Amino acid sequence: MSKHIEKLKKQLLEISEIVNSFKSEAVQVKIIDKIFEALSESERGDYEGNGVDLFVKKSRRRSDNDGDSAFLQGRKKPGATKILNQLLTTSFFDQAQSISAIADVCKNSYDSDFKTSELSGILLKLAKENKLRRERNTNNNRFEYVKA
């Protein structure tokens, strides 16, 4: 038993030197979290033990029949901000568009399913940057967005 404790003490000393070499406390906490996560996975048998998976971000798993080969190859889909900026370069915002219409175009043209709540803040920011105008529709009292 004392052999295990001595080994553990030695390992903790090595880890503390490495972790304390980082100035940022947030980075230190992140490293410790990753170490504990790897340890708990190794106890469950999920961890390969090759050290590669320790600092790799985990992404949600998708099945092969999702049809998104770019995601499966490690590339992420563009985010809502990037897609909306791409839409600004097209003629899409030449006419006033509702937030639900914008979400539909993101889903159909860019294969990105965003909730309208995810888009609303970005659209408001684009309106404040004078890239879009935000106008109320008199028929349904909802906002619509058009190029500024």
C-alpha positions, 0 to 999 in steps of 0.5 A: 500500500505504501508503494502506491502512495509513494508512486502517487505522491511522485506523480502528483509532484510531476503534475503540479510542476507542469500545471503550475507552469501555466500562469492562467488559473483558468488553464490550470483548472482546465488541465486538471479537469482533463486529467481527472476526466481521463482518469475516470474514463480509464477506470471505466475502460473508455480511455485508450491510454495513448495520451492523444485523447486527453486534450482533444475537444469532444464533439457530439457523436453523429451517425454515418447516415447523417450525410455530413462528411465534413463534420465526420472528417473533423471539420465543423459546420460554420456558425450562425454568425458566419452564415449570416455574414455570408447571406449579407453578401448575397441578394437575400436581404434585398427584401425584408426577411423574417427571422423564421425565413432566415432560419429556413434558409440556414437550414435548407441552403447551409444545412445548419439548423438554428433556432430563431433565438440563436439568430436573433442576437446576431441579427440585432448586432448586425442591425447595430453595426448598420449592416442590416435594418430592423423593421417591424412588420405592420401585419404581424408586429414582428421584426424583419431584416433588410440590407441597410 
